[in-house]
Amino acid sequence: MWEKVVESIFLIFLLSILVGLLLYWISSKISPQGKKTPGKLAPYACGEDIPPLRLQVNIERFYLYTVFFVIFHILAWIFVTSLARPGIVPTIFILMILVFVVPLIDFLR
């Protein structure tokens, strides 16, 4: 019975999260707490205040890269999991993903 409990992915994931949170909580209690003074919170740049820069983020390009990231990670997962049972189905699925990715490449230009 304990073998099934230990092999449960959900339980292992939950236990790892709980152990991480417990370690984080313990370290926050035993670590020295620093004082938050205005001098520590101010940025240091040779004694001069730096004006805040406004960062321009291209959301469309970011979205496109995230789509590529997800697609190629799914593709890698399918490739790795299909090595145990090679066949035509993983190959067809990989080709379908590549057919959908090729039109997205035009948006990179």
C-alpha positions in Angstrom: 0.0 0.0 0.0 2.8 2.4 0.9 4.4 1.9 -2.5 1.3 3.2 -4.3 1.2 6.2 -2.0 4.9 7.0 -2.4 4.6 6.6 -6.2 1.7 9.0 -6.4 2.9 12.0 -8.4 0.4 14.3 -6.8 1.5 13.4 -3.3 5.2 13.8 -4.2 4.5 17.2 -5.7 2.4 18.3 -2.7 5.1 17.1 -0.2 7.8 18.9 -2.1 5.8 22.2 -2.1 5.2 21.7 1.7 8.8 21.0 2.4 9.8 24.1 0.4 7.3 26.3 2.3 8.4 24.9 5.6 12.1 25.6 4.9 11.2 29.1 3.7 9.2 29.8 6.9 11.9 28.4 9.2 14.6 30.5 7.5 12.5 33.6 7.8 12.2 33.1 11.5 15.8 32.4 12.3 17.5 34.9 9.9 18.5 38.3 11.2 16.0 41.0 10.3 17.5 44.1 8.7 16.2 47.6 9.4 14.6 49.4 6.5 16.1 52.8 6.4 15.6 55.3 3.6 19.3 55.1 2.8 19.1 51.3 2.1 16.0 51.6 0.0 17.5 54.4 -2.2 19.4 53.4 -5.4 23.2 54.1 -5.4 24.8 55.6 -8.5 27.8 57.6 -7.5 25.7 59.8 -5.2 23.4 60.9 -8.0 19.7 60.0 -8.3 18.9 58.2 -11.5 15.7 59.1 -13.2 13.5 56.1 -13.7 13.6 54.8 -17.3 10.4 53.8 -19.0 10.9 50.4 -20.5 9.2 49.8 -23.9 8.0 46.2 -24.1 6.8 44.8 -27.4 3.9 42.7 -26.2 3.2 41.2 -29.6 6.7 39.9 -30.0 6.7 38.6 -26.4 3.4 36.8 -27.1 4.9 35.3 -30.3 7.9 34.0 -28.4 5.8 32.5 -25.7 3.7 30.7 -28.3 6.9 29.3 -29.9 8.2 28.3 -26.5 5.0 26.4 -25.7 4.8 24.8 -29.1 8.4 23.6 -29.1 8.2 22.3 -25.6 5.1 20.3 -26.4 6.9 19.1 -29.5 9.9 18.0 -27.4 7.6 16.3 -24.9 5.9 14.3 -27.7 9.2 13.4 -29.2 10.6 12.1 -25.9 7.5 10.2 -24.9 7.2 8.6 -28.3 10.6 7.1 -28.3 9.3 4.1 -26.3 6.7 3.4 -29.0 7.8 4.8 -32.3 5.1 4.9 -35.0 3.3 7.1 -37.5 1.1 8.9 -34.9 3.9 10.9 -33.3 5.4 11.7 -36.7 2.0 13.0 -38.0 1.5 15.1 -34.9 5.0 16.6 -35.1 4.4 17.4 -38.8 1.0 19.0 -37.9 2.7 21.3 -35.3 5.4 22.3 -37.8 2.7 23.2 -40.4 1.0 25.5 -37.8 4.4 27.0 -36.8 5.6 28.0 -40.3 3.0 30.8 -40.8 4.0 32.2 -37.4 7.5 32.7 -38.6 6.3 35.6 -40.9 5.3 37.6 -37.8 8.9 37.6 -36.6 10.0 39.8 -39.5 
